Amino acid sequence: MSRALPRLLLALAYPWLAHAASTRGSSALAIVALADLALVILLDPLLRLRGWAWISALLVALGLARLALSAHALLPLLLVPVAVLAFIAWMFGRTLRAGRVPLISRIVAALEAMPATQLAPDLQRYTRRLTAAWAGLLAALALVNLLLALVAVPRGLLASAGIAAPWVVTEAQWSWCANLLNYGLVVGFFVGEYQFRKRVFPGRYSSFIHFMRRMGSLGPAFWATLLR
């Protein structure tokens, strides 16, 4: 928990830093936001004194220092939401391939302390469909964010390349979607699915807090295995 909490706080800070940088057109805040994101990824191995993590942190620092001197410090912020959403969508989607256990099925099986193959057939079907729904939602959000990043002005991807977009949004409009609305939609889907699941599979959890505690009790080692 001592390591998880700082990473969580850093992760929660990133969208607000990125939003502030984008709406103000601040290169300095953009560098701070990107440094914050790098720490989210590298903090744990840095604290474990992993050599590769310290070398990576040094390279990131040098790259950010060079970026700060350029006119494109805000440009990477356009691609971060796309990359994050696409990566998580891929994480869900790859587990739907033949011979693999869907990601949500693995989580539910861990909560039930049994192999995924022993889940009730209706629960197996539901968790597979839910895994596909998450993959589809996140992929759609990644695509929307890419389109908005392309047409944002004055420093969107097309504008930075000197290409006139057929229609445009302001950077503030892009940022509200990419840095804030995305998370609201994801949280809304998560909470809404829980409410739906309570009706389909009643009696499994006493409350949403109970469900979240069960999820947290799986521990960081389990969540790390989902990346494999």
C-alpha positions in Angstrom: 0.0 0.0 0.0 2.9 2.4 0.8 4.0 2.2 -2.8 0.5 1.9 -4.4 -0.8 5.1 -2.8 1.8 7.5 -4.3 1.3 5.9 -7.7 -2.4 6.3 -7.4 -2.0 10.0 -6.4 0.3 10.6 -9.3 -2.1 8.9 -11.7 -5.0 11.0 -10.4 -2.9 14.1 -10.8 -2.0 13.5 -14.5 -5.3 14.4 -16.2 -5.6 17.6 -14.2 -2.0 18.6 -15.0 -2.5 17.7 -18.7 -5.8 19.6 -18.8 -4.3 22.7 -17.2 -1.4 22.5 -19.7 -3.6 22.2 -22.7 -6.2 24.9 -21.8 -3.4 27.4 -20.8 -1.1 26.4 -23.6 1.7 26.0 -21.0 4.8 24.1 -22.1 6.0 24.1 -18.5 2.9 22.4 -17.2 3.1 19.9 -20.1 6.6 18.9 -19.0 5.4 18.5 -15.4 2.4 16.3 -16.6 4.7 14.1 -18.7 7.2 13.8 -15.8 4.2 12.8 -13.6 3.2 10.1 -16.1 6.7 8.8 -16.2 6.8 8.5 -12.4 3.5 6.6 -12.5 5.2 4.0 -14.6 8.7 4.0 -13.0 8.0 4.7 -9.4 7.9 1.2 -8.1 11.1 -0.1 -9.8 12.8 3.2 -8.9 12.0 2.5 -5.2 13.2 -1.0 -5.6 16.5 0.4 -6.9 16.3 -1.3 -10.3 19.1 -0.2 -12.5 17.1 -0.2 -15.7 14.5 2.0 -14.0 17.0 4.6 -13.0 18.6 4.6 -16.5 15.1 5.0 -18.0 14.3 7.9 -15.6 17.5 9.6 -16.7 16.7 9.2 -20.4 13.2 10.5 -19.7 14.6 13.5 -17.9 17.0 14.3 -20.7 14.2 13.8 -23.3 11.8 16.1 -21.3 14.6 18.7 -21.0 15.1 18.8 -24.7 11.3 18.8 -25.3 11.0 21.8 -23.0 13.3 23.8 -25.3 11.3 23.0 -28.4 7.9 24.3 -29.6 6.3 20.9 -29.3 6.1 20.3 -25.6 2.3 20.1 -25.7 2.2 17.6 -28.7 2.8 14.4 -26.7 -0.2 15.2 -24.5 -2.4 14.6 -27.5 -1.2 11.1 -27.9 -1.2 9.9 -24.3 -4.9 9.3 -24.0 -5.0 7.4 -27.3 -2.0 5.2 -26.3 -3.4 4.4 -22.9 -6.9 3.6 -24.1 -5.7 1.6 -27.0 -3.3 -0.4 -24.8 -5.9 -1.2 -22.2 -8.4 -2.2 -25.0 -5.8 -4.5 -26.4 -5.3 -6.0 -22.9 -8.9 -6.9 -22.8 -9.2 -7.9 -26.4 -6.3 -10.3 -26.5 -7.8 -12.5 -23.8 -10.8 -13.2 -26.1 -8.7 -15.2 -28.5 -9.3 -19.0 -28.7 -7.6 -20.9 -25.9 -7.4 -17.9 -23.6 -9.4 -17.0 -20.5 -11.2 -13.7 -20.8 -9.8 -11.1 -18.6 -13.0 -10.5 -16.6 -13.4 -14.3 -16.2 -10.0 -14.4 -14.6 -10.9 -11.6 -12.2 -14.2 -13.2 -11.2 -12.5 -16.6 -10.8 -9.9 -15.1 -8.5 -12.7 -13.4 -6.4 -14.4 -16.8 -6.2 -11.2 -18.6 -5.4 -11.6 -21.2 -8.2 -10.3 -21.9 -11.7 -12.1 -20.0 -14.4 -13.2 -23.3 -16.0 -15.2 -24.0 -12.9 -17.3 -20.9 -13.1 -21.0 -21.5 -13.8 -21.7 -21.5 -17.5 -23.9 -18.4 -17.3 -21.2 -16.5 -15.4 -18.6 -17.6 -18.0 -20.8 -16.3 -20.8 -21.4 -13.0 -19.0 -17.8 -12.4 -18.1 -16.7 -13.1 -21.7 -19.3 -10.7 -23.1 -18.3 -8.1 -20.5 -14.6 -8.4 -21.5 -15.6 -7.8 -25.1 -17.7 -4.8 -24.1 -14.8 -3.3 -22.2 -12.5 -3.9 -25.2 -15.0 -2.3 -27.5 -15.7 0.7 -25.3 -12.0 1.5 -24.8 -11.2 1.0 -28.5 -14.0 3.4 -29.4 -12.7 6.0 -26.9 -9.2 5.6 -28.3 -10.5 6.2 -31.8 -12.5 9.3 -30.8 -9.5 10.7 -28.9 -7.3 10.2 -32.0 -9.8 12.0 -34.2 -10.0 14.9 -31.8 -6.2 15.0 -31.5 -6.0 15.3 -35.3 -8.4 18.2 -35.6 -7.6 20.2 -32.5 -6.4 23.7 -33.0 -4.0 25.5 -32.8 -1.6 22.7 -31.9 -3.4 19.5 -33.0 -1.6 16.8 -35.0 -2.8 18.0 -38.4 -2.3 21.7 -37.6 1.2 21.0 -36.4 1.9 19.3 -39.7 0.5 22.3 -41.6 -2.6 20.4 -42.8 -6.0 22.0 -42.7 -8.6 19.8 -41.0 -12.1 19.5 -42.6 -13.5 20.5 -39.2 -11.8 21.5 -35.9 -12.2 21.6 -32.2 -10.4 23.8 -29.8 -7.6 22.4 -27.6 -9.8 23.1 -24.6 -12.6 21.0 -26.1 -10.2 18.3 -26.9 -8.8 18.4 -23.3 -12.2 18.2 -21.6 -12.8 15.0 -23.6 -9.4 13.4 -23.5 -8.3 14.3 -19.9 -11.6 14.3 -18.0 -14.7 13.0 -19.9 -12.9 9.7 -20.8 -12.5 8.9 -17.1 -16.1 9.8 -16.4 -17.3 7.5 -19.1 -15.1 4.6 -17.8 -16.2 5.1 -14.2 -19.8 5.4 -15.3 -19.6 2.2 -17.3 -17.9 0.4 -14.3 -20.6 1.5 -11.8 -23.5 0.9 -14.3 -22.3 -2.6 -15.0 -22.1 -3.3 -11.3 -25.7 -2.2 -10.8 -26.7 -4.4 -13.8 -24.8 -7.4 -12.5 -26.5 -7.1 -9.1 -29.8 -7.8 -10.9 -28.4 -10.6 -13.1 -26.4 -12.3 -10.3 -28.0 -11.2 -7.0 -26.5 -11.8 -3.6 -22.9 -11.9 -4.6 -21.9 -8.7 -2.9 -23.5 -6.8 0.0 -22.6 -3.4 -1.5 -20.4 -1.6 -4.0 -17.9 -0.9 -1.2 -17.9 -4.7 -0.4 -17.2 -5.4 -4.1 -14.3 -2.9 -4.2 -12.8 -4.3 -1.1 -12.9 -7.8 -2.6 -11.2 -6.4 -5.7 -8.5 -4.8 -3.6 -8.0 -7.9 -1.6 -6.7 -9.7 -4.7 -3.4 -7.8 -4.1 -0.9 -6.3 -6.5 0.7 -9.6 -7.4 -2.6 -10.8 -9.0 -3.1 -7.6 -10.9 0.4 -7.8 -12.2 -0.4 -11.2 -13.7 -3.1 -9.6 -15.9 -0.4 -7.9 -17.9 1.1 -11.3 -18.9 
